[in-house]
Each structure stands twice: as structure tokens, then as C-alpha cells.
């Protein structure tokens, strides 16, 4: 059975179809030597196929971000994640092996596209500029996949370049001759990711649609990577570079990407909201897989059954309900939903920002837009506040971006914040990540690790003093990989 689960990742029977206008051509590929990218149209379709891999699995959507929210301690919906109980031989969550498999499926698809684009002759491309732009798109996608692999399976927090717990880095389409491969160091992993992002920033076009990655997303992604690493290690160089990238995006007027005044409309519009920089969406006609966690599981298993008194409603928060219920956003991002089961006539209270009305006896008209918000505009302001606070700005200077963000909302109206100490400033920024991005893209989890209270990461306080084992900040390498790839090494405690 293990072979049946594992081998498809490397047999490479991946159908590549597009989530874009490339879909009009709908080419299908089996990734093998006989069938490859032979013209620019197929190259575009191959890039479209990478996006398709994000859409057809909950490991790139609701389950992923529910896992991270549970790991932070704000919710306790996934107990193995909350307790960080991971071991190679005693997997307490199937996410360990399935996420690995789906992420490498996406990576293989990206490498297929990159190889195909690079191998086209000059005569086969409209122009070298168009080739480089398409290649920039594919390399940004590869960087996105690789950083998610590192965040899940490597010592991403380490500032030791030679730390051996880096990526199982693959930059070619997998075949039976290259299945076995050793992993690279953490420092080398970051180098590879930044090489791809720097290429994308130099060659990829500006934002046109949240369906696709863009120059601006490449900058934001690099900024987040530097912030996560730099924030864990007080690395001023990382933090300053991150701040520069955030400022570049904020200071550039990009058509179609902006802060919106009505938060309720942001979530109603879903992937069509201008706040999205990059998002996961369903193709027209619901042909593709929607997040089961967003469309059904959260409402079915992790919601407050109604009716109940207002003071008993928490939307199943394990921590922070007092923060959230006092915030004007609460009544917009949570609400009353249908049961996701046709036989269940009950109603539930949960996170309508992602759950929407909840699937009920099929798709409700107008409620099929179950988006995954990989990045929204407001997070730029929160990141800028944090980066200013960590690089020596005054308290007033550091809180200003968040207050600017809050001033742009009219529904709900968010009052300006006043803070009087450095600790209060950092606590306020931390809470803003939670209140603005919860359940969307994992930002609240990473913030719970790098922000501190009483000298300990917030995640410790959230979990009532539970000791944090840094080596549990990532999963073990799955058993299947260890069994079939003899050059692979398991994560080791350092």
C-alpha cells in the first residue's frame, strides 16, 4: 500500500491544464520523454498546470491553514497539530505524508514547465521578453512551493547556513533515475528560493489578476520569508531588506490591487476582491476541488451549534475570543451558517470569512466562491509596522502603518490605536495579525513564534505555558520518502 501512495508522485502522470485563459486550449500532458513542451502555447499550458495542482487539494487550502491555526493554539481543532505530536514512525496526522506528496506534485509540475520553457528555441517563442516573463512566473511558483516545503519539513527558523535540515531540493522532472537524492542545507535552501524570486522580480510582469503570481507577489513573498527568518533571529539585515520590499509594493500604484473600505464586500467578492494579491479559486463551473475544510468541515465539526447565548459564542476559539469579540471585525468575519449536511437542519456559528454559508445539499447559488487568501493588501501594513518596530523606529512611527490601514475601513469603522510602550506596540501588532488574517494563510501561527510576551514566544502563553520544542516546528520527513529514497536523511535535533 505504501508503494501505491508514494509512487504516483514519481511516475509523473500529471495532467496539465490551466486555471486561466490558457484553459481554452486544454492540452493534457503525461510527463515523460515522449510528450513535452514543444511550442509556446504548450509552455503556457504547462505553467497553467502548476496552478491546477494548488486547486485540486485541501493541502494547499483550508486543511493547511486550519493545521497552522491549531498549531498556534488559537484553536484546538486538530489536536496533533496543537500538541505538535509528530514522529516519522508514529504519524499522528495524515497531513505529514499527504502534504509532502501534494507539494512535490506541484513542484514537479513547476520543474516540468521551467524545463520546457528553457528548452524552446528562439524561433519557438514570440520574443525573449515573453519567454523570460513566463519563466519568471514558473520560477515564482517554484519558490512558493519550495518555501512551503521548507516551512513544513525543514529548520526554516535556523540562522545556521550549514544546518543539514534543509530542502529535498529538486530542480528537474523526476524519473526513475533520479528518485534518490540527498537534501541540501538550510542556507542552500534559502539561496535556491531567493534565486528564483530574484529572477521573477526582474522578469515577471506586474499584477493583473489574483489568479496568477506577479512581480508584486514575488516581492511580498520574499519579504515574508525574510521577515519570518529575520524575526526569529533578530537579523537586522533580513528585516531591513524585507522592509524595503514591502515599501516598494506599498509605494507602487498597481491597478486592481488595493485596500478596500468594506470588509464585508471583500469576503463576499471572494477572489474578485481587489485586496487579493494571490489566491486559490475554483474554475468556472465548479469543475475543480473546493476546500472541504472551508465548505463543510469547519461548520460541521468546529462551530458553535445554535441557538446559544451570545456570551457562549466563540466560533470555537481556544484562545483570543475576548480579543476578537471586542473588535469591530468580529461581526463581519463570523456568522450564522447552514449545516454542511443535507440531513442536518441545525444552524451553526463560525468563520463566514472562509466558510461562507456552508455547503448545504449541494452548492447554494452565489455561494460557490470558497477562496483561499494567500495574501491580502492589509497585511502589507501590518508587516510594515512590525518591520519598523524591529528596525529601530519610534513607537509612533511603527504603529502608523496599522493605523493607516484601519483608517481605510468604513465597514467596519476601526478606531485608531494608541500604544505607550515597546511591549504594548509588539502585542498590538501581534494581535492585528490574528484579527486580520486568521485562518487565511498561516500568518497568525508564524507571528505566535516570533512575537514574545513575558520573555517567551506568544505560542507558549496561548498554550498555558506548554514548553515549545523548536524541533517540532516542522514535520518529520514522511516514512515513504525515507523508505524509497535511501539518500534522504531525517530531521535531526540541533
C-alpha positions, 0 to 999 in steps of 0.5 A: 500500500505504501508503494501505491501512495508514494509512487504516483508522485514519481511516475509523473502522470500529471495532467496539465491544464490551466486555471486561466485563459490558457484553459481554452486550449486544454492540452493534457500532458503525461510527463515523460520523454515522449510528450513535452513542451514543444511550442509556446502555447504548450509552455503556457499550458504547462505553467497553467498546470502548476496552478491546477495542482494548488486547486485540486487539494485541501493541502494547499487550502483550508486543511493547511491553514486550519493545521497552522491555526491549531498549531498556534493554539488559537484553536484546538481543532486538530489536536496533533497539530496543537500538541505538535505530536509528530514522529516519522514512525508514529504519524499522528496526522495524515497531513505529514505524508499527504502534504509532502506528496501534494507539494512535490506534485506541484513542484514537479509540475513547476520543474516540468514547465521551467524545463520546457520553457528553457528548452524552446528555441528562439524561433519557438517563442514570440520574443525573449521578453515573453519567454523570460516573463513566463519563466519568471512566473514558473520560477515564482511558483517554484519558490512558493512551493519550495518555501512551503516545503521548507516551512513544513519539513525543514529548520526554516527558523535556523540562522545556521547556513550549514544546518543539514535540515534543509530542502529535498531540493529538486530542480528537474522532472523526476524519473526513475533515475533520479528518485534518490537524492540527498537534501541540501542545507538550510542556507542552500535552501534559502539561496535556491528560493531567493534565486528564483524570486530574484529572477521573477522580480526582474522578469515577471510582469506586474499584477493583473489578476489574483489568479496568477503570481506577479512581480508584486507577489514575488516581492511580498513573498520574499519579504515574508520569508525574510521577515519570518527568518529575520524575526526569529533571529533578530537579523537586522539585515533580513528585516531591513531588506524585507522592509524595503520590499514591502515599501516598494509594493506599498509605494507602487500604484498597481491597478486592481490591487488595493485596500478596500473600505468594506470588509464585508464586500471583500469576503463576499467578492471572494477572489474578485476582491481587489485586496487579493494579491494571490489566491486559490479559486475554483474554475468556472463551473465548479469543475475543480476541488473546493476546500472541504475544510472551508465548505463543510468541515469547519461548520460541521465539526468546529462551530458553535451549534445554535441557538446559544447565548451570545456570551457562549459564542466563540466560533470555537476559539481556544484562545483570543475570543475576548480579543476578537469579540471586542473588535469591530471585525468580529461581526463581519468575519463570523456568522450564522451558517447552514449545516454542511449536511443535507440531513442536518437542519441545525444552524451553526456559528463560525468563520463566514470569512472562509466558510461562507454559508456552508455547503448545504445539499449541494452548492447554494447559488452565489455561494460557490466562491470558497477562496483561499487568501494567500495574501491580502493588501492589509497585511502589507501594513501590518508587516510594515509596522512590525518591520519598523518596530524591529528596525529601530523606529519610534513607537509612533512611527511603527504603529502608523502603518496599522493605523493607516490601514484601519483608517481605510475601513468604513465597514467596519469603522476601526478606531485608531490605536494608541500604544505607550510602550515597546511591549504594548506596540509588539502585542498590538501588532501581534494581535492585528495579525490574528484579527486580520488574517486568521485562518487565511494563510498561516500568518497568525501561527508564524507571528505566535513564534516570533512575537514574545510576551513575558520573555517567551514566544506568544505560542507558549502563553496561548498554550498555558505555558506548554514548553515549545520544542523548536524541533517540532516546528516542522514535520518529520520527513514522511516514512515513504520518502525515507523508505524509497529514497535511501539518500534522504536523511531525517530531521535531526535535533540541533 
